[in-house]
Amino acid sequence: MAAPKLSHCFELNFLLLKILGIWPGKNPHRYYKYYAIFILCLICFCYNSFMIVNIFFTPMIVEKMILEIVFLFTQFTVIGKVFMIYHKRKNLLAALAVLNCESFKYKDEESKEIIERHVLKYQMGWKIYMSLGQIAYFAKVFMPILMHLIFNSAVELPICKYSFLDDELVHRYFIFLFIYQSVALYFNMMFDLIIDALIAGLLYMAIIQVKVVKHDLKNLRIIKKKNSFSEEDELQFTLLNKYLKHYEIILNYCNLVQDILGMAMFVQFSFTSVMICIILCRLLLPWTIDFGLFIITYLCLINSEIFLPSWLGTELNYESADLVSAAYNSEWIPRSERYKRSLKLFMTRATTSITITGSRIFPLTLDTYISIVKLAYSFFTLVRNFQDPKEN
């Protein structure tokens, strides 16, 4: 039975992106571009244009301005990811082709167990992440409607107040505006969730393959020693070259991933760092319990968007650095000089661990994430120190 293709992990991601109008695929239908233009104009261009215009008409009250700015910055990160899908379509197809190559398929029971176990982890994490997104959307859009039906509380538009429109006009077309914002919000939320899951998956596939190479190198020894020394050495040298080729393909795959994610991660980390600072400052102002629950939940969600790629980038860095130790633990002492030279060259190369960066400026590591959180907290304490004297 042939080993399944790793790209199958992303079939649902790309199917949903195709439905949402941002993934034409390898051979798009001739009418698909019209569908994509319609979706992007209605859901992205108009929706975001209204949000930008709304900022200029929003009353200059800090409590109101902060939330509008946070939502707008969130949309900027979504636009960056959507642009990534469009602009890097050929690179994405190339990365999927690499995932389907023979070197990335399992060759024995051990590598099969490693690949299948981690693929199941990714699929489970994908389902949990998508479920949490649906719950958050329900709480944002449908919970106020339920509260209105039960307690007759006021219902507001989900995102923007559309301050540039007359109050009477908003009241007259409230249902239409509510439906439009709800649908556009759902599309943009799905853009964000699916592309985040795709980014995490691309990084995780690299980690899986590095784990397979590490396992192969650790167990690189001849068990049945019935051949002559030269035959054993030739067999082990052949296996070493096979694993080194696998490692070279992983490096090529990571270069593709770097080219795909670099700018999108730069935009994501830049705007998210600003949003964390703004939300922390908003928590210094008076807020109700329901608003507090929402803003804290929102803070946790935007934190997860930079924490997950940082964690995966760190794991990829550590796993690739551990290849040197794995090669050293192999059976290299009785081997020929030719074998030792090849192994030494590999170990020299592997000392430079694989690192994914944000537009070649900062690495996707937990150190970067911690630096962002520290910066946000420092700004938060600075603002608080300025406020305390006024309060006293």
N, C-alpha and C positions, 0 to 999 in steps of 0.2 A: 504493500500500500504506500502510495507516494505521500511524502510529508506535506501538510497544508501550507499554503503561502501565508507569510506573516502579514502581508497587506490586507488580508481578510479581516484583521482586527479593526480596520478603519472603514469597512464597507458601509456601515450604518452612518458614520460621521459624514462621509462624502455623499451618501444618499440624501441625508437631511440638508446638507449644504446645497445640493442640487435643487431640492424642493424650495429652499429659501432664495434661490436665484443667484448664488455667487460661485457655483462650481459647474462650469460647462463640461468638465471631463476631458477625456482624450479626444473624442470625436463628437463634438456637440451637435445637436440638431440645428438645422438652419434657422428655425424660428425661436430657438431658445434665447438668443440675444435680445429679442423684443420682450420676452417675458422677464428677463433679468433687468433690462432697462426700466420696465414698468415698476418692478418690485423696489429697485434701488431708488428710483425717483420718489415713489410714494412713501416708502418706509425709512429710507436713510436721508435723502436730500431734503425733502420737505420737513420731515420730523426734526432733523437737526437744525435746519434753517429757522424753524419756528422757535426752537430752544435758544438759539443765538439772539434772535430779535427780542425774545422775551426778557433776556438779561438786561437789555437797555431800558425796558419799560418797567422792570421790577422796582418797587419802592426801595429807596436806599435805607433799608432796615437790615441790620446785620443778620438777624435770625432768618429772614427770608432770603437774603442774597446768598448766604453760605450754602444752603441746600440746593439752590438753582445752579450755582457754580459747580458743586460736586457732581450733580447729574450731568452737566455739560461736559466736564472733564471725563466722566465715565464714557460718554459717547465718543470722545476723541480717541480713547483707547480701543473702542469697538471699531471705529473707522480704520484705525491703523491695522487691526487684524483682518478686516475685510479686504483692505488694500493688499495685505500680504497674500491672501488667497488668490486674488486676481493677478497680481504682479509676479508671483512666484509659482505660477501653475506648472510651468515646465520643470522647475526644480522639484516640485512636489511629485510629479510623475516620475522623475528620475529617481527620487528617493524611494518611491514605492517599487520601482523596478529593481533597485538594489536589495530591498527587503525580500524580493521573490527569487533572488539568485540562489544557486545551489549551495554556496558557502554558508548562507544564513539558515539553511534547513538542518534539522537534527540528523546526526549520523549514527548515533547509538542510543541506548536506553537512558544513559545518564544525561546526555545533552537534550534528549526528548523531554525528560522530566523537568530540567531547568527551564526550557522554553515554555512548555505547557503550563507549568506552575505560575510563572510570571505573567504569561498572557491572561490567565484566569484572574490574577490579581488586578491587572489593568482593566479588564472588562467589568469586574466587580466595582472597582473604583469609579469607572465611567458611569455605571448605573446609579451609584450613590450620589455622585456629583450632579447628575441630571435630575434626580429625584429632589434633591435639596433646592435646585433652581426652580422646579415646578411649585414646591411648597412656598418658597419666597414670593413667587409671582402671585400665587393664590392669596397669600397674606396681604400683599400690596394692593391688588385689584379687587378681589371678591370679598375679602373680609369687611371693608367699609360698607359694601352693599348689604351684607348680612347684618351688620350692626345697625344699619338704617332700617332694615325690615323689622328687626327685633326691638330696638330701642328708639327708633325714629331719629337717629342722629344725622347730622349733616353729611352729605357726600361731596367730596371735592374731586377735581380732575387728578388722575394718578400721578402725573409728573409735573407738567408746567401749568401755571395758572392762566397762561396766555394773557398777561397784563396789557399787551398791546391791543387787545380787543375790548370793546365796550362791555360793561357788566351785563347790560340787558341782552346784548348779542350772545354772550357766553351762556346766559341763562336760557335763552330761546333755543340754542342749538347744543345744549349741554349733553344730551344723550349721544348725539353724533360725535361731538368732540371726545367724550368719554370712551366711546367704542374705538375711535381712531387712535387715541393715545394708548389704549389697552392693547390693540392689535400691533401697533408699531413697537410698543414696549416689549411684547412677547417675541416679535421677530428679532429685535436687537438683543434681547436676553439669550435667545437661542443662538444667534451669531456668536455671542460671547462664550457661552457654555461649550458649544461644539468645537470652536476653534481652540479654546483652552484645553479641552480634552485631547484634541489632535496634537497640540504642541507637547503636552505631557506624554502622549503616546510615542511621538517621534523620539523624544529623549529616552523614554523607557526601553524602546526597542534597541537603542545603542547600548544601554546598560546590560540588557539580556545577552547580547552578543559578546560583550566583553566578559561577562561571567562564564560563557561557554568556552571562550578562548582560555581563560584562566584555569578552568577545570581541565581542559585538554592538556595544557602545559604542565600542570601539576602531576598529571598521570602519564606523562610522556616517558614511557619505559617499555622495554620488551619483556613480556611475562614469560612466554615459552621460549627458552633459549636452547633451541635444537639446531639452529643454523650456525654457520661459522661466524667469526667476529666481523669479518668484512660484510657479510650478508645482513647481520643484525644492525651494523652501523649504517648501511645503505637504507635499510627499512626505516630506521629511526630518523635518518636525515630526510627521507621522503615525507614522513609524518610532520617533522618540524617545518619543512617548506610549506606544507599544506596549511598548517596553523598560522604561519607568518603571512601567507596569502590572505587568509581569513582576516587577520589583523589589519592588513593593508586595505581591504575592502571596508572594514569598519571605519578606518580613518577617512576614506573617501566619502562614506555615508555621513560621517559627522561634519565634514566640510560642506556637504549639501544642506544638512540641518542648520549649520551656522549661517549659511547664505539665506536660508528661508526665514529663520527666526530673528536674525540680528537686529534689524530695524524695528520690527514689531515689539521685541522685548525692550528695546531702548525707550520706545513710546510708552509701553506698559509701565515700566519701572519709574520713568520720569513723572508721569501724571499721577500714578498711584502714590508716590512719595508726597506730592503736593496735597492730594486728597486726604491722606492720613493726617497731615498737619492741620488742614482746615477742619476736619471732623473733630479732632481733639480740642481745637479752639472753640468749636460750637458747643462742646460738652461743658464748657465753662459758663455758658449762658443758661438762663432758666429753660427748663423743658419738662414736658409732661411725661407720665409713665409710658404711655403708648408710643410717643415720639422717641423716648429714650431707648425703648426696646428695639424700635426700627433702626435708629442710627447706630446703635451698638452692633446689631446684626449686620448692617451694611458695612461697618468698619471691619468686621470679621471676614466678610466675603471678599472685600477688595484686598485684605491682607493675604487671603489664600491664593489670590491670583498672582502674587509675586513670591509667596512662600513655596508653592509647589514647584515651579521651574527652578527656584534656587536650591531646593532640596534635591531634586533630580540632577541638577548640574553638579552639585557636590558629590552625590553618589557616583556619577559617571567619572568624576575626577579621581575619587578614591579607588574605585574599581580598576580604572586604567593604570593608576600608579602601582597597584598591587600585582600587576602582571610581571614586574621585575622579580618579586619574591616567588611567584609561581614558576617562572622559568628557572630560577636558581634551585628550586626544590625538585626539578626534574632529574632524570638520570643522565647527567652530563659528564661525570668524572671519567668513566671508562671509554668515552667516545673519542672519535678521531679529532685531529686539529681542525679539519674542515668544518666539522659539526660545531666545535667550540667557537670558531670564528663567527659563524652564522648566529649562534645563540648570543654571543657577546654583542654583535651589532644590533640585534633585536633589543637586548637589555639597555643598551645605550639610547636607542630611540624611545623605549618605553619609559625612561626616566622623566621625559617630558609628558606629563599626563594630559589627557584629552580635556580641554576646557572650552565650553560654549560661552560666548560673550554677547553683551548687548551692544550691537553695532561697533564691535572691537574697542569699546571704551571701558566697560566693567564686566567682570566675570559673573556668570549665573551661579553664585554660590551662596551658602548660608551667611558667610561673612558680609556679603553685599546686602543681604536682607537685614541683618542685624544693624549694619551701618545706617540703613534707611530708617529703621525703627528708632534708633538712638537719636538721629537727626530730628525726627518728628517729635520725639519726647523732649529734646532740648528746646525746640521752638515752642512747644507747649508750656514748658516751665518758664520760659522767658516771658511769654504773654501773661502767664499767671502772676509772675512777680510784678509786672507792670500794673495789673489790675488790683492786686492786694492793697497797695498804698491808697488807692482811690476809695476802696471799700472801707478802709479804716479811718 
